[in-house]
Amino acid sequence: MIYKVHWIIDGVAEIDADSKDDAEKKLQETLEEYVKKSDQLMNKFVARSIQGTAYLPGSDDEKSIKENQLDNKKKSKKNESNNSKKGNGSNDSKKED
């Protein structure tokens, strides 16, 4: 039996940049280039999105990490719910054939 697995990779990088937007852009471009060059990430693991938020080191670190974890959990639950709904609909259409 084949199962779909929604996966998330979480990390923190230190980027030297002039602004928050510049730091996010630099990391986004680097990750996109890496993923596009990886046959496994593009075809086996089907990487679909990259997202991140820049912040200044210090007390914001813990706050931002907690917020990102909560956001990721909410998105994961929403995607699981949507995939369940899609899965049920596709199973019903197969039964009608």
ZIRAVEN-V135395 format. One record per residue. N is the residue number from 0. SS is DSSP state (a for helix, b for strand, c for the rest). Layout:
# ZIRAVEN-V135395
n:N ss:SS
n:N ss:SS
This chain:
# ZIRAVEN-V135395
n:0 ss:c
n:1 ss:c
n:2 ss:c
n:3 ss:c
n:4 ss:c
n:5 ss:c
n:6 ss:c
n:7 ss:c
n:8 ss:c
n:9 ss:c
n:10 ss:c
n:11 ss:c
n:12 ss:c
n:13 ss:c
n:14 ss:c
n:15 ss:c
n:16 ss:c
n:17 ss:c
n:18 ss:c
n:19 ss:a
n:20 ss:a
n:21 ss:a
n:22 ss:a
n:23 ss:a
n:24 ss:a
n:25 ss:a
n:26 ss:a
n:27 ss:a
n:28 ss:a
n:29 ss:a
n:30 ss:a
n:31 ss:a
n:32 ss:a
n:33 ss:a
n:34 ss:a
n:35 ss:a
n:36 ss:a
n:37 ss:c
n:38 ss:a
n:39 ss:a
n:40 ss:a
n:41 ss:a
n:42 ss:a
n:43 ss:a
n:44 ss:c
n:45 ss:c
n:46 ss:c
n:47 ss:c
n:48 ss:c
n:49 ss:c
n:50 ss:c
n:51 ss:c
n:52 ss:c
n:53 ss:c
n:54 ss:c
n:55 ss:c
n:56 ss:c
n:57 ss:c
n:58 ss:a
n:59 ss:a
n:60 ss:a
n:61 ss:a
n:62 ss:a
n:63 ss:a
n:64 ss:a
n:65 ss:a
n:66 ss:a
n:67 ss:a
n:68 ss:a
n:69 ss:a
n:70 ss:a
n:71 ss:a
n:72 ss:a
n:73 ss:a
n:74 ss:a
n:75 ss:a
n:76 ss:a
n:77 ss:a
n:78 ss:a
n:79 ss:a
n:80 ss:a
n:81 ss:a
n:82 ss:a
n:83 ss:a
n:84 ss:a
n:85 ss:a
n:86 ss:a
n:87 ss:a
n:88 ss:a
n:89 ss:a
n:90 ss:a
n:91 ss:a
n:92 ss:a
n:93 ss:a
n:94 ss:a
n:95 ss:a
n:96 ss:c
